[in-house]
Amino acid sequence: MAADQKHAVSSSMPSLGIPPMTDDEINRRRPSLCPTLSEDRDWREVERNEQSIAGSIDIPRDRSFESFSAVQHTTHSEATSRRSSFDALKTDEAKRATASGSGGGWFGSKAKVDKGSAGKDATSAKRPDKRYGVSGNTSLSESSLRGSIGSLFSTKPGHRRSSSDRKREEDNYESHTQTQSSISESMDEISMSGDAFKIVRAVLDEPVQKPIQVNICWRSTFVNTKILPWIAVGECIVSILQDMKAEIAKGSSQGNDLLADPGAFLLGKVDRNSPGMRTWMNASTITSVYDIKQGDELLLKHISDIEKVTVVIPPNVQHVVFEYGFDALVSDAIRKLRKEPPNESKERFGLYCPRFGLWLDETKTLFSYNLSEETVIELRALAHEFLLRIQLPDFGQKIGIKALPSQSVSDIVAMIHCQLNNRKLQLTPNCQYGLFVASKGTWMEPALSVEQYDTIRTEDLHFRTQYQNVCIAELNNGDTKMPVDERATVQTILDLLNAKTPLASQETFALHLPTGERLKNTDFIWTILKEISTLDKLFYRPISQKAFLSAALYPSVAVEVDIDYSQSLDALVPYFCRKLGIRYLDFQGIKLEDGTTLNLKQSLLALGYKAGVTMTLEWQIAATPVPALDNQVSIWDEPTTPETLQMDSSDPTGSQITSATINKLVEKLTEDKGQGTTAYLDFVKTFLLTYQSFTTPVALLQKLNDRYAVPNHKQLPWPEFDKYRTTIQLRVCNVLLQWSKKYTWDFVHPEQGQRTCNHVLEFVDHVLAYEHASMAKQIRRNIFKLRDGNSATARSQMLSSWKSTVSSKSDPNATVFSYTPEDIAQQLTMIEEYHFSVIMPSEMLGQAWTKKDASRRAPGIIALTRRFNAVACWACWSVLEGKTPRLRAERLTKLIEIANQLLALNNFSTLMAIIAGINKAAISRLRLTFKELPGKSSKRLAELEKLMSAEGSYKGYRASIRSITPPCIPYIGTYLIDLTYMEDGNPDVIQSRINFSKRELISGVIREMVSFQQAPYTIKPIEELATILSNIPDASEDQEKKMWSESKKLE
């Protein structure tokens, strides 16, 4: 068909007779119902520009329900070319819209609208939506929705394109070229307005595989080189041999003549998952399959190479160095060591490696094991081999171990560890495991042989924790690690430590938690270890004793404190200052009642002072810094003025902040009044959800530390100040407790989480523990629970295991669709839930998903975006697999049933992806297929499309999600639309103050998303189905082209 041939749009079902179409009609494409890059434009002029823009991604977008776009970044020159190209197209589009009087197309709301026909739409376009907090004089510029894609305008739900639509689309698609990508990527620089969906532009760099630096060893020669993960192993070997040849030429190493034959070399690596084993790589396999890491040491072997291993041969226990070639089997080695001819063995023997705790498999080669001449293996008779049954209480599993009567218990333990490693089972850290004989209530001794236990052949042994290692920080003696059994108490440890501590005869020593809390002597150590981290230690020191503090500020007051007399005074000074309300900056020194000035480098114990000493703090007010509006000024030094704080004048309570400095916001966060009120609780939620848009976790912690050290600036009487100080400090503790319990994302962040945890723990141990030990203990417990892992980690491992499992099915979709729609929908929901649940609130701030470093700042949103695209393409391919219209209609019917089940599960995200796939150009043009679709299915599809329609800013979907009962996976696109309007319609800062009203708007959106994250599904995985659905390929330009090509072949 000629590129400029025109067709008319039929208002009824598609027919083969198509009348011609006018110029105005050809410019009016069917409006979209759901998110996509709208293609309301004529592609016939694009072909001439096909070669002008290289390197861009070409993803055709032509359907009413389309997927998120993830496109590669381009060079500056390419981006400039695209912007200029897009500006020309935009001007042309505006002209055509003006000529036709249409407000549709890509820039419908930007084009001039006929006053007589605009009506309500023209009015609503001028009035920003109040829910986005856009002021009446604020307009969204063309760059204001940077990062949004596409504008879609709804028509009648369920409306299918006519024959002329489809035919014209085919013509347009065939002339569609890389300029499409230019337009797609230029969406980062423009805005789309109207009621259309402003979906996120997840502009990402595709994962770029980089060369991997590795160490290669061959014989006695080592080279450090780079290998390319995207090429075959055989090609890597050729490259490595070139480097090896150059290295050998430098020295006197032999073997240069062998390097000419790459086919005689093999490349291997030590198997990290199976200790003692090697993995030899297939020369034709892509290198990246073998999961090679930066800095790995690889093994290069020639088929003629000879290796050595040391073998212990009974009965004289002589050590023999055994040489073997690349193809030598373990069974061959046993015969040679026994000096027996083939097939004439009268007694069974095996090779055992004590180092790895494993028996060498007779069917494998010795080269399969990571052996060397330093490795000792043992030749053992197998005549009396029997099976040990081992219970694993930590994992609820049971395994069998083949053992010999002469083997030691330590051998059996090593073999169990080997099996656990092979099964990817991790034991509890800081524990020593042993074998327990339940019938006798005894532990097996590692040095004894198993034959000395007569009941082990008839009963199960229990492999469980025998000792836990506890780290004790001793006074002046460093740290000591002690293994303790389940019966050990605090008194047990004290008896051992007191016996070797000279001071124990003069002072009463005790064990203390890191927070300073003294442990009871009757407490069981194992119970205590459950409450602290595996990295924690217990402190062995004299018990705290009373002392008295005074200062000129309170001349008649002596404040009683309990302190560790063995601790240096300079470590106690910050606590003394906080207790008396003296700024640390103002502190001068410490004197006794007799006027003696104490040496702050020493402890009271070292200075010879006993309990009850009275100390006077010397201090002098330092010069107060000039207040300034920055983060360096203390909260206590910044005045409350209109320049630092603005309140909402319309709020009857007078407590609503509209804008403020960071100091004033933290002051409000920890104020001594209003605790427990709805307004205060809402403020705390908003602050902790959005603070990363104006500060960092570490900076916030510094401000809380500053707030915690309450100075007595107003020189209040001691009782009044003590009450005020305690209240503020408890507010700080409560904020930290809420932060670590309900707003945990900062502590599990892949980049900053560990650092944030460490800073909080340092603050807790060195500040909070002195005054509020019980609160400090709760906060520590929360932090360690997050740092040591949670259910999300388990789900991540489960998903990774599915994704790493390559399906052996020749037709995976046939397997998928053999399950019921309910099963498929549930497994899709389970996988989607993981992607949704890992999105952190910080990803929703500052339109992070649109930035160049989006993959770092918003990894969860990006992952969900890719999953959305992948499911949409999978749905499309699933239909195209049918060779006849009836088969395609059957598959389409199944997809509609799956979509219906997804709706029942409240999984709106995958529901939208399925509808996007069905509405791709490659599917919606299939007239014969839709003709075979049952009327009931067609009607249901129309209902689902109406529900998820972008019409009225997703009016139907928004109404539906408000009425559902969690669990639910929302369509995240609507949140990102709302956030885009809120971000662009409101400034971040108002006259150097943080715009907190804007954060309240954003917080409302994030809170709704978080509420759905906190209501999990309880879906049981179906391994086969979950594995296939987890490995759905990512969407790509190539896929889109192939789908269109396949569609053209079919109909």
N, C-alpha and C positions, 0 to 999 in steps of 0.2 A: 504494500500500500504506500502511496506517496506520502512524504512526511507532512505535507500541508493539507492533505485531504481532511475534510471536516464531516462530523456525523452529528445527528440530533440525539437528544436524550429522550428515551422512551419512559413514560411515566408508569407503564405497566410492566409485567414480567418481560425479561429479555426475549427478543425474537430475532429471526435471521434477516427479515426485511428491515433495513435501517434507512430512514429518510435523511437527507442532508441536514446540516446543523449550521446555524448562523454564527457570525463572529462573536456576537454578544454571548450566545449560549456556550460557545466553546471556552469562553473565559470564566464561566460559572461552573466550577467543578462541584461535585457532591460534597457538602460540608462534612467535617469529621465529627465523630461522636466521642472519641477518646484520644488519649495522648499519642501524638506522633509528630514527626516533622511534616507539616502540611505541604502537599504538593500541588496546590492550586495555582498552577502556572503552566505555560506552554513550553515543552521541552524541545520543540522542533528546531529552535535556533541554537541549541546548546552544542550540537555535534561538532560545529566548526571550532569550538574551543577545547576539543577533547585532549589535545596534546599540550595545551598551554599551562596546565597546572599538574605537575608531577608529584608523586609521593603522597597524594591525599587519599583518604579512604572513601570508597564509593559504596554507600549503603542505601539502596533505593528505599524510599519511604512513601507509600502511596495509599495506606489504608486507614480506615477510621479508628481502629484500635491498633496502635503501634507500640513498639517497645522503646525502652530507654535507649539513648544513643551513647555509645562509648567510642570516641574517635581519637586518633593519634594527634599529638601536637605537631605542628609544622614549623618550618623555619620562619624567620621574620619576613623574608621576602615573599614566601608563599602566602603567609597570612595577609600581607599587604595586598597581594594580587587578588586574594579572595574577597577582601573588603571592598576593593574597587569594583570587582566583578559583581558583588552583591549589591553595591550602591546603584549600579546601572540597572540591575534587575528590579530593585526596589522602586526606582523612578518609573520604569516601564509599567510595573504593577500598579502604581498609584494612578498613572495615566489611564490605564485600562479600567481600573475601578471607577475613576471619575467619569469616564465615557459611558460606562454601563450603569452608573448609579448604584453600584453594588458596594456594600461594606464588607463583603466576604473576602476570601483569599488570605494570603499571608498577612497583609497589612490592612485588613478591612477597616479597623477602627482608626487607622492613620489617614486613610483616604477621605476625600471630601464626600460628605453624605448629603443627599438631596433633602432639604428641610421638610419637604412634604411627606417624605416616606420614612424619615429617620424615627420620628415619634419618640417612644420611650427609650429606645436604645441610645439615641443621641443624648438624652438627658442623663441616663445612667452612666454614660461614658465620661461625663464631666464631673460626676460626684463620686469620689473615692469611697470604697467600702469602709465603714466605720470600724469593722472588726479588725482591720489591719492598723488602726491607730494613725492613719494618714490624715494630717491636718487639711483643712479646706483649701489652703493656698499652696498645697504641695502637689506637684505633678510628677508622674513617673516618666522620666526621660527615656530616650531610646536605649541608653546604656544602663538604665536602672534595673532591668531584669536580666542583666548579664548572667549567663549560665543557664537561662531557661531555654527550653526548646519548644518550638512549634506553637501555632495558635490554631485551635480547632473550634469550629462553629457547628453546633448541633442542628440537625433537622429531625425529621420523624424517626424515632427509634425503630430499628429493625429494617429500615429501608435498604434495599439492595440496589447496586448499580445496574443501570440498564445496559443493553447491548452496545449502544453507542458510547457510553462511558467506558466500558471495558475495551472496546476496539480502539478508542482514542488513547486510552492508557497504554495499550500494547504498543501503539505507534510511538507514543512519547517515551515509553520505557526503552524501546530499542534504540532511540537516539539519545537516551540518558547516558551521561558519561561522568567523568571524574569531577566535572563542575558541580555535580550534586553534593559532593563532599565539601566543596568550597562553600556552598551555601550553608550546609549543615554546620560547618565549623564557624562560619561567620555569625552564627546565632549567639556566640559568646559576646558579641559586640553590640547586639541590638535588643530591643524589647518587643514583646508581642502582647497586645492588649485585648480588651473585650472580655467576654465570659469564657473565652477559650482557656484551655489548660496550659499553664506555664510550667511544664514539667522540668525537672532538674536536668541540667546538662552535665552529665558525669564525664567531663573531658579528661581522659586518662591517657597516660602513656601505656601502651601495651607492655607487658612484662618483657624486658629486653634481657636476653641471656648473655652474660658476659663471660669472657675467657676465665678459666679456673686455674689458679696457680697450684701446682702439685709438685711433689718430690718423687722422682723415679729412681728405683734401685735396680741395677742389673750387675750380678756378680759383685765386684768390689767398687763399681763405679756409681756415683750419684750425680744426678742432674736436677736442677730446678727449672721447670718449664711451665708453659701455659698450654692447656688443651681447650679445644672448642667443643662445648656440650652439644651443639646442634649437628655435628658431623658423626659419621660412623666410627666405631672403635678402631677398625682397620686403618682409617685415615689418620687417626690419632697416633697409632703405632708408627706409621711412616714418618710423621712429624717428630715424634720422640726419638726415633732412630737417627735422624739427622742431627739432633742436639747431642745424642749419645756419641755419635761418631766424632763430633767436634771435641767433646770432652775427653774421649779416649786418645785422640791425637795429641792432646796436651801432655799426657803422662805416658806411663809404660804399660798400661793395662793391655791385656790380650783380648782378642775376639773381634777386632775390627773387620776381619774377613767375613764374619757371620752376619754383619749388619746389612749386607747387600740383599738379603732375602727376607723382607718384612713378613711374608707369609709363614715363616717358621717361628715367629714370635707370638706370644700371648701376653695380654695385659690383665692383671688381677688386682684385687684389693682385699684387705682384711675385712671380714664381715662384722660390722659393729653390732649387729643384732644377735649374732651367734658366736660367742667367744670361742676362739680356737679354730674357726673355719675361715677359708678363703673363698672368694667368688671370682671365677674366671670369666671374662667378658667375651661375648660372641662378637666376632670381628664385623659382622654385618649389622649389628644393632646400634642404634643411636646412643651416644655416650651418656646423655642426660638420664637415660633409663636407670642407670646404676647409682644415682644419687651421690655423686662425687662432690665433696665439700672443698672449700678453699683450704689449702695447707695439707690435704690428705697425702699419705705416702702410698704410691702404687707400686706394684710388683711387675717387673718386666722379665719374662722367662723365654729362653730359647728351648725348642723341643729336645735339644741335645744336652741341656743343663743337668747337672747332677747335684742333688742336695744330700745333707747328712743329718742324722738324728741319733741321739744317744739312747740305747735300749738296755734295760736291766733284765738279765736272763736268769731264771732260777735253774737249779737249786742253789748255786754258789753265789747268786746275786752279783754276777760279774757284769761290768759295764762294757758294752760293745758299741762302737760307732758304725752305724749302718748307712750305707750309701744306696740311693735309689734314683731312678729316672722319672721323667715326667709321667709316664703311663704305668708306673708300678702300682699295682693294687695292694691294699692292706693284706688281703689273703695271701698274695705272693710273698709279701714280706714275712708273714708268720711262718710259711713253709721254709723260707731260706734261713730264718733265725733258728728254726727247729731242725734244720738240715734234713728235711724229709723230701722224698720225691713227690711229685704231684699225685693227688688222689690216693695217697697211702697213709694219711694221717689216722692214727689209732685213738688219739685223744684230742679233744677240742681245746684250742688256745685262743686268746684274744689279746689285743694291745690296748692298754689303759694309760691315759695321760692324767696323772694326778694334778698337774698345773691347771687344767681346764675342767677336771672332774668328769671326763667323758671316755666312753669306749669308742675306739675307732671302728667305723663301719667297714666290714670286710669287702663290701661291693664298691667302695670308693677308692680313689687313688690317694696315696700319701700326700701328693701335691695339693689335695683338697683341704689339708689341715695346715695351720700356721705353725709349722715346726722348724726348728733349727738345731744346730749341733749342741747348743746349750740346753735345749728342751730334753727332759728325761721322760721316756715312756717305758712302761713295764709289760713284759710278756707274762701273762697269767693263764693258768689252767682254768678251763670252764666246766670241768666235770661235775662239780657240785654247785653249779649256779642255781639260784632260786629267786623268786620274786618277792620283793618287799612292797607292802601296801602302805602308802604314805598319805595321811590326811593333812590338808593345808587349810587350817581354820581361817587364816587371814583372807582367803579367796573363796572359801566354800567349795573347794575342789578336792579331788583325790587322784593321785598318780601312782604308777608302778615303777619300781626301780629293780633292774636285774643286778643281783649282788652275789658275791662269793663269801663263804664263811670266814675266809682269812682276811677279808677286807676290814679296814678300821672304820670306826664310826665317822671319823673325819672325812674318809673317802666318800661315804654315803652322803654326808652333808654337802660335799663339793659337787657330787652328781646331781643332787636336788637343785642346787644353785644353777647348774648348767641348764637343767630342764626349765626352770623358771625364766631364765634369760631367753631361751628359745620361744617360750610362750608369751614373752613381753609382759611378765608379771613382776612388779616392783615391790620389794619388801620395805617395811617401815624403816626409815633411816635411824641411825644411832641405836640400833638394836642388835643383839647377838642371838641368833636362832640356834636351837638344838632339837634333838629327837627325844620325845617324852613317851615313856611306856606307861600307858594309863592303868593297866591292871596292877602294876606294882607301885604306881605313883612316884617313879624315879626318872631322873634324866640319864641318858646314856653318856658314858665318858668318852670323849673324842679319841683318846689314845687306845682304847680297848677294841678288840675285834668283835664283829657282830655275832660270831658263834658263841660268845660268852653270855649272850642273852637268849635263854631257851624259849621264850614265848613269842619272839618276833616273827616266826614262820606262820603263826596261827592268829595273830591279832594285828590290828592297824597301829602304826606308829604315828605320832602327832609331831609335825614340824612346826614349832611355834616359838615365840619369843621366850628366851631363857633369861637373858639379862638386858637391861636398858642402860645405856651409858649416860651418866649424869656428869655435867661439867661443874666443878666447884672452884670459884674464885677465892683463893685464900689470902689472908692478910700478909703482904710482903713476900709471898711465896709463889705468885703466879697462879696459873690454872692447873687443876688436876682433874683428869677424867677417871671416873670410877664406874665399873659395871655393878649394877645392883639387881637382885632378883625381886620377885613380886612381894616378898615378905619383908623387905627392908623398910625401916621407918627413918624419920629424921634423926631419932636418937641413935640409930645404928651408925649413921654417917658421923654424927657428933662424937661418938665414942672413938672412932678411928682417928678423926682429926685432932681431937683434944689430946690424944696420947702423944702426938708429935709436935704440939704447939706449946712452947714454954709459957706464953702469956695466959694460957688457959687456966693455970693455977691461981692467977691473980684476978682475972676478969671472967665474967660469964659470957661465953660465946654462944651464938645461935646461927641458924641458917635463915637467910632472907631472900625473898623474891627480888627480881630486878627493880620492882616498884618500891622496895624498901620494907614491905610487909614481912613481919616476923612469922616464921612457920612454927606450928605446934610440934613438940617433940614426938607426939604420937601419930602424926600424919604419915601415911604411906607415901613413899617416894614416887611410885608409879602413878598414884592419883594426882600428885603435884605435877608430874611431867605432862599429864593430859591437858593441864590448864595453861601451859606455856609453850613457846615455840621450840622446835628441835635445835634452834641456834642459840637459845637462851642458856644462861648459867645461873646457878644459885650462889649466893654470897655468904661466905663464912667469916663472921666478924663479931666483935663484942656487941652486946645488945645496946640499944639506944638508951641514953640517960638524960636526965633533966638538966637544963641550963636556963639562965634567965637573961633576957635582953632588955636594955633600956636605951633611951636616946633623949637628947635635950628637948625634942618635940613633945615628949611625954615625961616630964621630970619626976612625977610621982608614980609612974607605972613601970613594973618589971614584968615583961611578957615571958611566960613559960613556954619553952620549946623542948621537944625530944630530939636529940641529935646523936649522930654516931661520933663518939669521941676519938675514934681512930681515923677519921677523915680529916684531910688538911683543911685549915680554916679558909683558905682562898676558894675552895670548892663550896664552902658553906655560906660565904658572904652574900651571893645573890639571893639565897633563901632568907637570910637575916634582913636584907634590904626590903624584900617583898613583904616580909612579916610586919615591919615597922612603917612601911609606906615611904621609904627613902629611895630615890632614884639611884641606881647603881653608879650613874655618872657623878653623883654628889658625894659618894662614899669616900671617907678619908682614912679610917683605920679603926682598930678595936683596942680598948683599954679595959683593965680590970679596976675594981673598986679602989685598989691601992695606987692607981695611976700607972701601973705597968703596961707598956704597949706590947701587944702580942705579935709574934712573928707569924705572918699569915701563911708562910710556906710549910709550917709544921702543924701537927694535930694537937688537940688538947691532951690526948693520951701521951704523946711523945713529950709534951711540955711538962707532964707530971701532974696535971690537974684532974681532980675527981669530980663526981657528979655534984650538981648544985652550984657550979661556978656562975657568977654574975658578970656579964660583959656589957660595956657601954660602946655603942657605935658612934664614932666621930664622923660628922658630915658637914658639908657647906654647900649651899645652893650654887651650882655652876651657872654660867651665863646661859640664859634661855635662848635657844635658836630662834631666828626670825621666822615666823610662820610663812609657809609657802605652799602652793597647791601642787605638791608632788608626793610621791610615795616615801620619800626620805624623812619627812617630818613625822615626829611621834604623834600618835593619836591624842596624847594628853597635852600636846603643845599647840594643836591646831584649834583656833577659835571657831565658834559657831557664828557665822555671818551669812548674809545673802550670797556671798561669793563661794561659800563652801557647802551650803545646804538650802534647798528650795522645797517647800512643802506644798501639797495640793490644797489650794484655798477653798475648793468646793467640798472637801472632806469634812463632815461635821465633827469627827473625832480629832482632827488636826494632827493625825499620826501618819498620814500617807505621804511618803517621799516621792517627789517627781524627779529630782536630780540632786546629786551630792558627790563629794569627793570620796575616795576609797576609805579614808579615815572615818568619815561620818557614817558610811554604810556599815563598816565593822562596828562602830560605836552603837548603831541601831541594832545590829545583830546580837550584841551582848549587853544590851541595856538592862538596868536593874529593875525597870518597871515593864509591865505589859506581858510578862512571861505567861504563856498558856492561853492568851487571847487568840481569836481567829486571825485578827490582823497581823499579830506577831508571827504566828505559825506560817501564814502565807508569805510573809516577808522572808522567813528563813528558807522556805522551799524555793522561792524565786531566786534568792541569792545563791544558794548552793547549786542550783541547776544552771545558772547563767554567768557566774562570776568569771569563768574562763574567757568571756568575751571582753573583759577589761583588766584582768590580772592573771597570775599563775598560781598553782597550788602552793609552791614554795613561798611566794610573796604573801599569799593569804596567811600562811602559817606564821610568817614573821610578824604580820599585823596582829594576829591573835596572841602571840608571845608578848608583844608590846602592850596589848590591852590587859593581859594577865598580870603584869607588874604594875599594880595600882599605886600611884604616888598620892600622898596626902597633901595635895596642892592647897586645899582650902583650910588646912590645919584644923581638921575636925577633932573633937575629943576622942580618946582612944575607943571607947565602946561603940560610938557612932561610926568611926572609921573602920573598925574591925568588922562590923556588920556589912558596911558598904563594900569593903574589899572582898569579903567572902562571897557576897552575892555576885559580883562581877566575875570572880574566878570560877564560880560554879556555872555561870552562863557560858564562859569559854569552854569549860569541860563539856557542857551539854552540846555545844555546837560541834565539837570534835567527836563526841559520841554519835550524834546524828549523821555527821559526815561519814564516819567509818562504818555505820550500820545501814543507812538507807541510801546514801549517795556515793556508792562504792566505786564508781567507774574510774576515778582518778587513781585508785590504788591498784588497779589491774590493767592500766593502760600499758600496751606493749613497749612503749618507749620511756615514758616518764613514771610509770607505776612504782617501780622499785625505788626510785629516788624519792618519790613522795612518801612511801612507806618508811624509809629510813629517817627522813626528816621528822615525821610525826613521832616515831618511836624515840628519837633523840629528845624531842620536846617532852614527851610523856615521862621518860626515865629520869631526866635531869631537871625537870621543872615541876610537872604536876605531881610526881610521886612524893614530894616533900609535904605538900599540904593536903592532897586528895588522893590517897593511895588506892582507895576502892574504885574511884572513877578511872584512875590510870589503868587499873587492872582490867576493867571492862573494855577500854579503848584498845589496849594491847591485844586482848583476845580477839577483838574484831579484826584488827590489822593482820594478825598472824593467820586467822582463818582465811582471809582473802589471799594472803601471800602464799600460803601452802596449797592453794587450789580449791576448786569448787565444782559443782555439777556442770558448769559451762565447759570446764576443761574436759570432763568426761565425755560430754556431747561432742566437743571438738575432735577428740581422739576417735570417737565412733565414726563421725563423718569422714575424717581423714582415712580411716581404714576402709570405708566403702569406696572412697574416691581412688584409693591406691589399688583397689581390686579391679583388674581388667576383666570385663565380662568375656567369657568364652563362647557366648551365644553368637551364632552367625547372623541371627535376626533378633536383636534385643527388643525391638518394638513388638514383635509377635509375642515375646514372653510377657512384656508389660501388659498388653491388651488381653492376655489370657486371664488376668486377674479381674475382679469385679471393679466397677467404677468407684465403689466405696473404698476398697483397698488402695487403689491408685491415688485417690484423693487424700487418704490418710497419710500415705508415705510422702507425697508431695508436701503436705502440710508439715510433717515432722521435719523435713529438710529445710523448708522455708522458715520454720520457726527458729531454727538455729541461726540462719542468716539475719533474721530480724532481731533476735534477742541480743546479739553482740553489738548492735549499734549503740554508741555512747552518746549521751546528751551533748557533749562537746562537739560532736560531728555536726550538730544541727545549728551551731553558732557561726555567725559571720559568713554564711553561705560557703562553708568549707568545701562542700561537694563540688563547687564550680571552679576551684582554684587549680593552678598548675600542679601543686603538690597534693591534690585531692586524695591520691592513694595513700598518703601518709596522714593527712589530717582527717579524712573521713573514710577509713578503710571499710567500715561496716556498710555504709551507704553504697559505696562502690561495689562491694561484693554482692549486695542485694540487687543492684542495678544489673550486674552481669548475669545473675541468676534469672532475673526477669526476662532479659533478652534471650537467654538460652532456652527457657521454657516456651517462650513465644515461637522461636524457630523450630523447636522440637514439635510443637503442636502443628505447625505448618507442614513440616516434613511427614508427620504421621499421616496426614491426609493424602499427600502427594505419592505416598508409597502404593496406594491402590491403583491397580492397572486398568480398572474399569470404573465408570461413573458410579455403579452400584456399590463397589467395594470402597470407593472414596466416601460415598454417602454413609456407609456403615461406620467407617472410622470417624467421620465427622459427628455422627450420632453419638458414638462412644465418648468423644471429647465433650459434647454438650452435657452428657450424663455426668461426666467427671466434674465439669464446671458446676453443675447443680449440687453435687456432693460437696464441692469446695465452699459453696455458699452456705450449705447446711453446717459446715465446720467453722464458719465465719472467717475463712481464709480469703479475704478480698484481694490480697496481693497476687496469689497464683491464679485466682479467678480472672483478674484483669489480664494477666499474661496469656492465659488460654484464649480469651476473647481477642487479644491483640494478634495472636497467631492465626486464628480463624479469619480475621479481617485483613490479613496481609494481601497484597495485590495478587500474589501467586495463587491464593485460594479463592478470593471473592470473584475472580473472573471465570471460575469454573461453572458455567451456566448449566451444563448437563448434570454435574454433580449435585448442585442445589435443587435441580428438578427431581432428582431421586430422593432427596431428603424428606422423611416423613413430615407431615403437617404438624404433628405434635412437637417434634424436635425443632422445626422451624419457628414455631410459636414460642417455645421456651427460650431459644436463642435470642429472639427479639426482646423478650422480657429481661433477660440478663444484660443485653446491650443497653436497654433503657435504664436499668438500675445503675450501671457503671458509666452512663453517658456523662460527658463533660458539660452537658447543657445546664445552664444556671449554676456554673461553678460546682458541678457535681452535686446538684441538689438532691437527687435520689439517693446517691451513695451516702452522703452526709446524714441524711435523715435515717437511713437504715442502720448506720454504725452507732448512732446515738441510742438506738433502741435495743441493741443486742446485749447479750450477757456473755462476758468473757468466759473462756479464752477466745482470743481474736488476733488475727494478723491483718492489720489495716493496710490500705493501699497508701504507701508512704508518699506518693507523689502529691497528694493533697496537702500534706503537712509542709512539704517543701515549697509548694505554691504560696501558702499562707506566710511562711517564713520569709520568702522572697519579697512579698509586698511589705511585710513588717520591717525588714532590714532596709529596703530602699526608700520606704516612705517616712522613716524616722531617723534622725541623726543619732550617732553613737554618743556624741558629746554635746553638751549645751554650755557654752562659755566655760570651758575647762572642767565642767562637772559631768559625771557619768549620768547618761539619760536612763534613769531606773524605770521610768514608765515604759520605755521600749522593752526593757528586760521583762517586765511583768506580762506584756503581750506575748513575747516569745516563750516565756515560761509556761503559759497556758497550753500552747501547742505541744511543748516537750512533755509536760505532765501527762497529757492524754496518751502520748506514745509510750511513755514509761509505764503507765498503768496497765497497758496491754502486755508489755514485756514481763510484768510481774505476775501474770496469770498464765502459767504454762499448760500445755496440752499433756495428756497422758495417753500416748499412742505407742503401741508395741511395734517395734520394727519387724518388717518382713525382709530378711537379709537379701534374698535374691532380688526382690523388687527395689529395695532401697539402694542396692549397689548400682543397678542400671540407671535409676533416676538421678543418683548423685553424680553420675558420669556423663550427663547430657552435655554435649560440646557447647562451648561458648559461641555466641552469635558472631558473625563476621561478614565482611563484604562479600567474600567468596561464597558463603552460604546463601546470601540473598540472591546473588546472580544465578547460582545453581538452581535455587527454588523457582525462580522466574523461568529459567530455561526448561526445567522439567515440566512446569505448568503449561508452557507453550506446546510442548510435545504431546501432552495428554489431551488437551482440548484447544 
